[in-house]
Amino acid sequence: MLLDTASLYFRAYFGVPESVRAPDGTPVNAVRGLLDFIARLVQDHRPDELVACMDADWRPQWRVDLIPSYKAHRVAEEVPEGTDEEEVPDTLSPQVPVIEQVLDAVGIARVGAAGYEADDVIGTLAARAPGPVDIVTGDRDLYQLVDDARGVRVLYPVKGVGTLQLVDGAVLREKYGVDGPGYADLALLRGDPSDGLPGVPGIGEKTAAKLLASFGDLAGIMAAVDDPAAKLTPAQRRRLDEARPYLAVAPKVVRVAADVPLPPFGAALPAGPRDARALEVLAERWGLGGSLQRLLTALPG
């Protein structure tokens, strides 16, 4: 089971009231909400291995170099020669180090890689996995990793993690008319304002799905643009032709990496806390109460 950790703690932050606070009054709604998320996931799905995938770089420069608008609207502060700061709610940022400390003390693997997003870590681990993989994310971008043959599916939180939509190839074909790899082509054609991806003007989701159904993939669509006999409307042919510079670089930006160099780590779900004393101190300092206890109870030990 691979967790898109930031996606889940953002959801926890907005789903749990900010009145949930530590003894000193600091909000811990994201911390406790995420612990409850993980406890419920472990309890309901019993994964053998669990990895909390992290954003070491939420807006990698190599993606920005290809498409400068990539996530540009989310930048709170530009850092010359460094990593831009992401705009996040001011009471969430201080909770992230606490989340990291608690996961480490429990013994849940926490993995990131310099220059890459959590999506890329997830893509790499999913590609390496010998058996079935459940990806837990509130980000539809990861639908591109769905692979029925390899047992890779997405668990998409509809309401908390008590209600998860299981997204497999059948769901993608029914809803979008594409399979997992086809979803990346669909996304880059239609664009995604939340990620600053412009898409092809005039090509929405339905038109993109029809083009992919007719021509197979992005390469097939662009071959059709060059083929006067291909069944494209004049407007579609013109728009796709004008979008060539964008379409030349968009696949590298939109498709998650599958070959990220990752540090060594143990993914096995722990039977009990790795550092019980540290966890005790964190639980008291931050008032983690029942949320932490539910997670510890859910562990296989």
Buried (B, 14 or more C-beta within 10 A) or exposed (E): BBBBBBBBBBBBBBBBEBEBBBEEEBBBBBBBBBBBBBBBBBEEBEBEBBBBBBBBBBBBEEBBEBBEEBBBEBBEEEEEEEBBBBEBEEBBEEBBEBBBBBBBBBBBBBBBBEBBBBBBBBBBBBBEBEEEBBBBBBBBBBBBBBBEEBEBBBBBBEEBBEEBEEBBBEBBEEEBBBBBEBBBBBBBBBBBEEBBBBBBEBBEBEBBBEBBEEBBBBEBBBEBBEEEEBEBEEEBBEBBEEBEEBBEBBBEBBBBBBEBEBEEEEBEBBEEBBBEEBBEEBBEBBBBBEBBEBBBEBBEE
